[in-house]
């Protein structure tokens, strides 16, 4: 099982992202493009998930959509892990696990993991803006 991401690892993510961006600036154009695409996919996944949650608030529940969200977040975790963005990858992995079985984590654990959609999108946007500099 994936360990919960805590506020301590949030600091590690920020610290890691800085060194990762420095290394990425020296990377090949292909690697930069892969990184930009993966970070954009985090933003898109957060927005798609947000739309589903908003729709879900009206009483709508679609297991197929939840399966798609689980797969999307998990695939994203693999891409980010391959690119060396491990802390964000771990958050995406947990988000995928949550959508695979929303009842497996207590709400306190999810809050402690800090995998809210706004947070995920903000982290990806922040790293993306660093990459673009």
Backbone as a chain_set.jsonl record, in Angstrom:
{"seq": "XXXXXXXXXXXXXXXXXXXXXXXXXXXXXXXXXXXXXXXXXXXXXXXXXXXXXXXXXXXXXXXXXXXXXXXXXXXXXXXXXXXXXXXXXXXXXXXXXXXXXXXXXXXXXXXXXXXXXXXXXXXXXXXXXXXXX", "coords": {"N": [[0.839, -1.182, 0.0], [0.451, 2.242, -0.673], [2.26, 4.65, 1.085], [0.893, 7.209, 3.128], [0.984, 10.542, 2.022], [2.446, 13.151, 3.65], [2.518, 16.395, 5.317], [5.194, 16.761, 5.753], [6.377, 15.435, 3.609], [5.423, 17.1, 1.675], [7.051, 19.345, 1.852], [9.369, 18.038, 1.054], [8.634, 17.484, -1.564], [8.53, 20.063, -2.683], [11.2, 20.833, -2.352], [12.441, 18.788, -3.809], [11.298, 19.226, -6.315], [12.492, 21.617, -7.078], [15.241, 20.893, -7.461], [14.817, 18.996, -9.401], [13.795, 20.531, -11.517], [16.033, 22.108, -12.113], [17.771, 20.124, -13.061], [16.242, 19.298, -15.224], [16.411, 21.449, -16.934], [18.823, 21.036, -18.102], [18.312, 18.837, -19.556], [17.35, 16.797, -22.421], [15.481, 17.983, -25.265], [13.335, 16.331, -25.792], [12.879, 15.054, -23.352], [12.157, 17.268, -21.801], [9.786, 17.974, -23.1], [8.227, 15.675, -22.587], [7.989, 15.926, -19.831], [6.62, 18.379, -19.534], [4.23, 17.663, -20.814], [3.301, 15.613, -19.092], [2.902, 17.062, -16.718], [0.93, 18.825, -17.564], [-1.065, 16.982, -17.982], [-1.666, 16.262, -15.37], [-2.956, 18.573, -14.51], [-5.153, 18.569, -16.269], [-6.367, 16.142, -15.488], [-7.068, 16.773, -12.876], [-8.967, 18.754, -13.367], [-10.891, 17.327, -14.85], [-11.67, 15.472, -12.93], [-12.726, 17.197, -11.044], [-14.962, 18.177, -12.412], [-16.466, 15.82, -12.583], [-16.924, 15.326, -9.845], [-18.453, 17.552, -9.178], [-20.68, 17.006, -10.73], [-21.371, 14.66, -9.506], [-22.232, 15.581, -7.072], [-24.856, 16.13, -7.481], [-26.098, 13.794, -7.11], [-25.505, 11.936, -8.971], [-23.776, 9.039, -9.912], [-21.219, 7.29, -11.376], [-19.785, 4.382, -12.093], [-18.129, 3.617, -14.18], [-16.947, 6.024, -14.99], [-15.581, 6.589, -12.635], [-13.783, 4.467, -12.665], [-12.325, 5.154, -14.94], [-11.179, 7.557, -14.026], [-9.612, 6.565, -11.94], [-7.801, 4.99, -13.384], [-6.63, 6.97, -15.022], [-5.349, 8.7, -13.118], [-3.598, 6.856, -11.957], [-2.023, 6.004, -14.165], [-0.851, 8.448, -14.719], [0.697, 8.712, -12.423], [2.629, 6.785, -12.917], [3.924, 7.864, -15.2], [4.941, 10.262, -14.143], [6.612, 9.231, -12.18], [8.47, 7.866, -13.785], [9.675, 10.079, -14.876], [10.935, 11.11, -12.74], [9.645, 12.658, -10.868], [8.849, 12.06, -8.132], [7.438, 12.542, -5.651], [5.093, 13.94, -6.406], [4.147, 12.018, -8.115], [3.539, 10.0, -6.306], [1.386, 11.153, -4.964], [-0.47, 11.269, -7.064], [-0.766, 8.555, -7.505], [-1.993, 7.75, -5.123], [-4.371, 9.166, -5.401], [-5.423, 7.8, -7.578], [-5.792, 5.28, -6.377], [-7.702, 5.974, -4.512], [-9.915, 6.605, -6.174], [-10.329, 4.117, -7.25], [-11.356, 2.72, -5.129], [-13.256, 4.382, -3.248], [-13.884, 4.2, -0.532], [-11.771, 3.163, 0.895], [-9.966, 4.732, 2.313], [-9.887, 6.675, 5.253], [-11.467, 9.832, 5.829], [-9.84, 11.563, 7.264], [-7.32, 10.541, 6.727], [-7.111, 11.06, 3.996], [-7.171, 13.829, 4.032], [-4.817, 14.337, 5.421], [-3.049, 13.319, 3.588], [-3.053, 15.222, 1.656], [-4.111, 15.466, -1.001], [-5.881, 16.972, -2.401], [-7.772, 18.299, -5.132], [-7.345, 20.98, -5.952], [-4.879, 21.48, -4.774], [-3.255, 19.565, -6.033], [-3.419, 20.422, -8.694], [-2.35, 22.992, -8.419], [0.286, 22.416, -7.579], [1.276, 21.057, -9.847], [1.009, 23.119, -11.741], [2.735, 25.02, -10.669], [5.232, 23.705, -10.847], [5.292, 23.387, -13.591], [5.411, 26.066, -14.458], [7.935, 26.699, -13.532], [9.478, 25.016, -15.115], [9.062, 26.161, -17.588], [10.504, 28.518, -17.476]], "CA": [[0.0, 0.0, 0.0], [1.201, 3.488, -0.748], [2.258, 5.416, 2.326], [0.239, 8.512, 3.026], [1.858, 11.683, 1.83], [2.164, 14.083, 4.73], [3.048, 17.739, 5.101], [6.654, 16.655, 5.692], [6.748, 15.117, 2.246], [5.123, 18.258, 0.848], [8.303, 20.095, 1.826], [10.289, 17.262, 0.223], [8.201, 17.685, -2.944], [8.97, 21.395, -3.103], [12.658, 20.779, -2.44], [12.76, 17.883, -4.91], [10.888, 19.865, -7.569], [13.517, 22.599, -7.425], [16.413, 20.228, -8.043], [14.367, 18.324, -10.614], [13.705, 21.561, -12.562], [17.406, 22.45, -12.49], [18.253, 19.028, -13.901], [15.46, 19.277, -16.456], [16.917, 22.514, -17.818], [19.967, 20.466, -18.827], [17.845, 17.629, -20.232], [17.065, 16.896, -23.85], [14.196, 18.594, -25.62], [12.322, 15.28, -25.682], [12.568, 14.87, -21.926], [11.42, 18.461, -21.378], [8.439, 17.872, -23.66], [7.54, 14.636, -21.821], [7.702, 16.482, -18.507], [5.561, 19.373, -19.705], [2.992, 16.94, -21.111], [2.85, 14.927, -17.878], [2.392, 18.068, -15.791], [-0.34, 19.291, -18.117], [-2.042, 15.914, -17.752], [-2.102, 16.372, -13.974], [-3.928, 19.674, -14.479], [-6.361, 18.09, -16.948], [-6.998, 15.113, -14.65], [-7.69, 17.477, -11.75], [-10.167, 19.432, -13.862], [-11.872, 16.283, -15.199], [-12.153, 14.933, -11.657], [-13.556, 18.241, -10.447], [-16.246, 18.181, -13.135], [-17.201, 14.626, -12.156], [-17.358, 15.524, -8.456], [-19.55, 18.52, -9.22], [-21.816, 16.258, -11.273], [-21.674, 13.673, -8.475], [-22.948, 16.281, -5.995], [-26.28, 16.118, -7.813], [-26.592, 12.436, -6.88], [-25.053, 11.101, -10.077], [-22.587, 8.239, -9.628], [-20.93, 6.452, -12.536], [-18.619, 3.548, -11.794], [-17.228, 3.641, -15.337], [-16.171, 7.261, -14.899], [-14.657, 6.43, -11.512], [-12.72, 3.567, -13.135], [-11.491, 5.962, -15.837], [-10.399, 8.479, -13.198], [-8.608, 5.762, -11.244], [-6.778, 4.634, -14.374], [-5.92, 8.186, -15.447], [-4.454, 9.131, -12.043], [-2.55, 5.844, -11.775], [-1.111, 6.119, -15.307], [-0.09, 9.68, -14.498], [1.705, 8.443, -11.392], [3.726, 6.054, -13.562], [4.659, 8.805, -16.052], [5.695, 11.178, -13.282], [7.672, 8.435, -11.552], [9.49, 7.657, -14.823], [10.35, 11.361, -15.083], [11.653, 11.459, -11.52], [8.852, 13.558, -10.022], [8.324, 10.99, -7.296], [6.461, 12.939, -4.627], [3.841, 14.208, -7.101], [3.714, 10.71, -8.608], [2.928, 9.295, -5.176], [0.072, 11.764, -4.745], [-1.342, 10.805, -8.15], [-1.031, 7.128, -7.246], [-2.993, 7.669, -4.061], [-5.62, 9.643, -5.981], [-5.921, 6.664, -8.356], [-6.27, 4.265, -5.439], [-8.939, 6.495, -3.928], [-11.006, 6.45, -7.136], [-10.586, 2.685, -7.428], [-12.194, 2.324, -3.998], [-13.352, 5.606, -2.449], [-14.094, 3.932, 0.888], [-10.621, 2.515, 1.52], [-9.235, 5.661, 3.171], [-10.687, 7.558, 6.107], [-11.357, 11.225, 5.373], [-8.677, 12.167, 7.93], [-6.129, 10.099, 5.993], [-7.08, 11.8, 2.734], [-6.799, 15.21, 4.346], [-3.403, 14.307, 5.782], [-2.292, 13.029, 2.369], [-2.986, 16.469, 0.913], [-4.286, 15.161, -2.42], [-7.011, 17.733, -2.927], [-7.614, 18.645, -6.55], [-6.732, 22.303, -6.091], [-3.473, 21.34, -4.388], [-2.577, 18.815, -7.098], [-3.331, 21.302, -9.86], [-1.425, 24.079, -8.084], [1.653, 21.88, -7.594], [1.649, 20.821, -11.244], [1.144, 24.427, -12.388], [3.952, 25.641, -10.151], [6.391, 23.023, -11.453], [5.232, 23.711, -15.02], [5.909, 27.422, -14.67], [9.387, 26.633, -13.327], [10.052, 24.372, -16.301], [8.939, 27.101, -18.716], [11.415, 29.661, -17.317]], "C": [[0.886, 1.248, 0.0], [1.116, 4.193, 0.602], [1.554, 6.737, 2.101], [1.284, 9.597, 2.876], [1.479, 12.697, 2.895], [2.74, 15.447, 4.412], [4.566, 17.735, 5.074], [7.071, 16.35, 4.259], [6.343, 16.225, 1.278], [6.366, 19.134, 0.735], [9.315, 19.371, 0.949], [9.939, 17.426, -1.249], [8.698, 19.02, -3.465], [10.477, 21.417, -3.308], [13.092, 19.931, -3.646], [12.435, 18.53, -6.257], [11.919, 20.884, -8.021], [14.73, 21.962, -8.067], [16.043, 19.513, -9.334], [14.305, 19.323, -11.773], [15.097, 21.962, -13.036], [17.97, 21.378, -13.419], [17.521, 18.994, -15.237], [15.948, 20.337, -17.433], [18.114, 22.03, -18.633], [19.558, 19.253, -19.67], [17.581, 17.887, -21.711], [15.688, 17.522, -24.071], [13.072, 17.577, -25.473], [11.898, 15.089, -24.234], [11.784, 16.065, -21.382], [9.967, 18.382, -21.853], [7.618, 16.814, -22.909], [7.121, 15.171, -20.449], [6.563, 17.493, -18.564], [4.227, 18.677, -19.953], [2.442, 16.238, -19.875], [2.256, 15.913, -16.876], [1.06, 18.641, -16.274], [-1.434, 18.25, -17.892], [-2.524, 15.897, -16.304], [-3.182, 17.451, -13.87], [-5.245, 19.238, -15.126], [-7.102, 17.052, -16.114], [-7.697, 15.76, -13.456], [-8.988, 18.148, -12.195], [-11.264, 18.428, -14.215], [-12.491, 15.699, -13.929], [-13.088, 15.928, -10.984], [-14.932, 18.291, -11.102], [-17.087, 16.984, -12.697], [-17.733, 14.801, -10.732], [-18.534, 16.493, -8.398], [-20.823, 17.841, -9.723], [-22.307, 15.245, -10.241], [-22.455, 14.303, -7.331], [-24.457, 16.33, -6.243], [-26.886, 14.731, -7.631], [-26.175, 11.458, -7.966], [-23.794, 10.348, -9.666], [-22.399, 7.279, -10.792], [-19.649, 5.67, -12.279], [-17.63, 3.501, -12.959], [-16.346, 4.891, -15.312], [-15.161, 7.162, -13.765], [-13.506, 5.499, -11.88], [-11.769, 4.318, -14.062], [-10.609, 6.928, -15.051], [-9.296, 7.73, -12.463], [-7.458, 5.415, -12.182], [-5.957, 5.856, -14.78], [-4.918, 8.635, -14.383], [-3.308, 8.144, -11.848], [-1.544, 5.89, -12.917], [-0.239, 7.363, -15.18], [1.007, 9.461, -13.467], [2.895, 7.714, -11.996], [4.576, 6.984, -14.427], [5.54, 9.728, -15.206], [6.846, 10.459, -12.587], [8.809, 8.197, -12.539], [10.307, 8.923, -15.067], [11.103, 11.837, -13.844], [10.926, 12.449, -10.625], [8.102, 12.672, -9.03], [7.255, 11.416, -6.299], [5.097, 13.256, -5.259], [3.273, 12.901, -7.664], [2.998, 9.936, -7.504], [1.54, 9.855, -4.872], [-0.923, 11.297, -5.816], [-1.714, 9.337, -7.947], [-2.102, 6.977, -6.166], [-4.357, 8.14, -4.558], [-6.251, 8.521, -6.818], [-6.48, 5.565, -7.472], [-7.598, 4.697, -4.817], [-10.109, 6.301, -4.892], [-11.313, 4.992, -7.422], [-11.511, 2.165, -6.33], [-12.285, 3.509, -3.039], [-13.492, 5.381, -0.94], [-12.872, 3.363, 1.597], [-9.817, 3.417, 2.444], [-10.215, 6.472, 3.999], [-10.479, 8.991, 5.626], [-10.171, 11.938, 6.03], [-7.383, 11.791, 7.204], [-5.991, 10.85, 4.671], [-6.665, 13.248, 2.957], [-5.306, 15.297, 4.659], [-2.527, 14.08, 4.544], [-2.172, 14.241, 1.461], [-3.073, 16.235, -0.595], [-5.519, 15.849, -2.998], [-6.728, 18.184, -4.353], [-6.954, 20.0, -6.746], [-5.243, 22.24, -5.783], [-2.691, 20.638, -5.499], [-2.369, 19.691, -8.331], [-2.339, 22.43, -9.61], [0.027, 23.606, -8.116], [2.132, 21.661, -9.028], [1.873, 22.14, -11.972], [2.428, 25.125, -11.959], [5.2, 25.029, -10.787], [6.451, 23.36, -12.939], [5.77, 25.106, -15.297], [7.412, 27.495, -14.453], [10.083, 26.04, -14.547], [10.083, 25.344, -17.473], [9.915, 28.274, -18.632], [12.695, 29.451, -18.049]], "O": [[1.949, 1.267, 0.62], [0.039, 4.316, 1.185], [1.614, 7.311, 1.013], [2.332, 9.57, 3.521], [0.309, 13.058, 3.022], [3.371, 15.641, 3.373], [5.175, 18.603, 4.447], [8.02, 16.946, 3.751], [6.867, 16.286, 0.166], [6.697, 19.611, -0.351], [10.041, 20.007, 0.185], [10.83, 17.499, -2.095], [9.231, 19.097, -4.572], [10.974, 21.947, -4.302], [13.99, 20.31, -4.397], [13.194, 18.401, -7.218], [12.191, 21.005, -9.215], [15.204, 22.43, -9.102], [16.854, 19.43, -10.256], [14.715, 19.001, -12.888], [15.315, 22.136, -14.235], [18.576, 21.693, -14.443], [18.122, 18.692, -16.268], [15.897, 20.128, -18.645], [18.388, 22.547, -19.716], [20.375, 18.708, -20.413], [17.588, 19.025, -22.181], [14.854, 17.572, -23.167], [11.967, 17.936, -25.068], [10.71, 14.976, -23.93], [10.855, 15.893, -20.593], [9.04, 18.685, -21.102], [6.44, 17.036, -22.625], [6.02, 14.89, -19.974], [5.652, 17.461, -17.737], [3.21, 19.053, -19.37], [1.235, 16.267, -19.638], [1.229, 15.633, -16.258], [0.168, 18.908, -15.47], [-2.589, 18.596, -17.641], [-3.676, 15.551, -16.043], [-4.203, 17.252, -13.211], [-6.322, 19.507, -14.594], [-8.33, 17.078, -16.04], [-8.789, 15.344, -13.069], [-9.989, 18.112, -11.479], [-12.435, 18.656, -13.912], [-13.697, 15.463, -13.87], [-14.115, 15.547, -10.422], [-15.946, 18.431, -10.419], [-18.288, 17.121, -12.467], [-18.881, 14.454, -10.456], [-19.492, 16.277, -7.657], [-21.911, 18.08, -9.199], [-23.508, 15.003, -10.118], [-23.259, 13.628, -6.687], [-25.237, 16.546, -5.316], [-28.053, 14.513, -7.957], [-26.471, 10.267, -7.873], [-22.855, 10.942, -9.135], [-23.316, 6.54, -11.15], [-18.558, 6.24, -12.252], [-16.426, 3.362, -12.745], [-15.147, 4.819, -15.582], [-14.018, 7.596, -13.908], [-12.373, 5.719, -11.452], [-10.553, 4.144, -13.984], [-9.432, 7.099, -15.368], [-8.168, 8.213, -12.377], [-6.288, 5.534, -11.818], [-4.732, 5.783, -14.87], [-3.764, 8.92, -14.704], [-2.173, 8.551, -11.601], [-0.338, 5.824, -12.677], [0.952, 7.338, -15.492], [2.118, 9.968, -13.619], [4.04, 7.987, -11.637], [5.804, 6.909, -14.397], [6.714, 9.946, -15.508], [7.929, 11.021, -12.426], [9.98, 8.31, -12.176], [11.483, 8.852, -15.422], [11.818, 12.838, -13.888], [11.529, 13.02, -9.717], [6.878, 12.554, -9.084], [6.261, 10.71, -6.126], [4.061, 12.882, -4.709], [2.058, 12.707, -7.685], [1.975, 9.296, -7.746], [0.621, 9.099, -4.556], [-2.07, 10.974, -5.51], [-2.852, 8.938, -8.194], [-3.011, 6.158, -6.298], [-5.384, 7.577, -4.179], [-7.464, 8.316, -6.774], [-7.521, 4.984, -7.778], [-8.5, 3.882, -4.624], [-11.186, 5.877, -4.472], [-12.437, 4.659, -7.797], [-12.339, 1.285, -6.565], [-11.477, 3.625, -2.118], [-13.237, 6.296, -0.157], [-12.934, 3.103, 2.799], [-9.06, 2.922, 3.279], [-11.253, 6.905, 3.498], [-9.427, 9.319, 5.076], [-9.565, 12.819, 5.42], [-6.469, 12.606, 7.08], [-4.888, 11.229, 4.275], [-5.907, 13.818, 2.174], [-4.622, 16.219, 4.216], [-1.407, 14.585, 4.463], [-1.297, 14.291, 0.597], [-2.246, 16.722, -1.365], [-6.122, 15.369, -3.958], [-5.578, 18.419, -4.725], [-6.095, 20.151, -7.614], [-4.438, 22.879, -6.462], [-1.596, 21.068, -5.861], [-1.294, 19.704, -8.931], [-1.568, 22.783, -10.502], [0.9, 24.312, -8.622], [3.251, 22.033, -9.381], [2.826, 22.268, -12.741], [3.12, 25.74, -12.771], [6.107, 25.745, -11.211], [7.53, 23.591, -13.484], [6.503, 25.309, -16.265], [8.095, 28.271, -15.121], [11.145, 26.508, -14.957], [11.03, 25.345, -18.26], [10.131, 28.958, -19.632], [13.571, 30.315, -18.02]]}, "num_chains": 1, "name": "protein.A"}
